[in-house]
Amino acid sequence: MTLKEFYLKNYPTDELGVEINENSTFAGLLHTLYEGGDVYNYFGVDDSIVRERLFDGLSKELKTSYDFIYDLWLK
């Protein structure tokens, strides 16, 4: 599932969902976090609420805490 598909399914009323990069995935987001890349550039939307929701989705995919994902981003 792409990040866009995930987002549109879980947050259908958020109009920013349609702007998410169609090729971005949770695996790619995790890689971006580990590499210290720009997550906003990766998924194509510069919005903290979208980032938080995608981080939450990634944490659930990995069966880990949101804090773990957030801490990866801060490093």
ABEGO torsion letter per residue (X at the ends): XBAAAAAAAABAABAAAAABBAABBAAAAAAAAAAGBBAAAAAGBBBAAAAAAAAAAAAAAAGBBAAAAAAAAAX
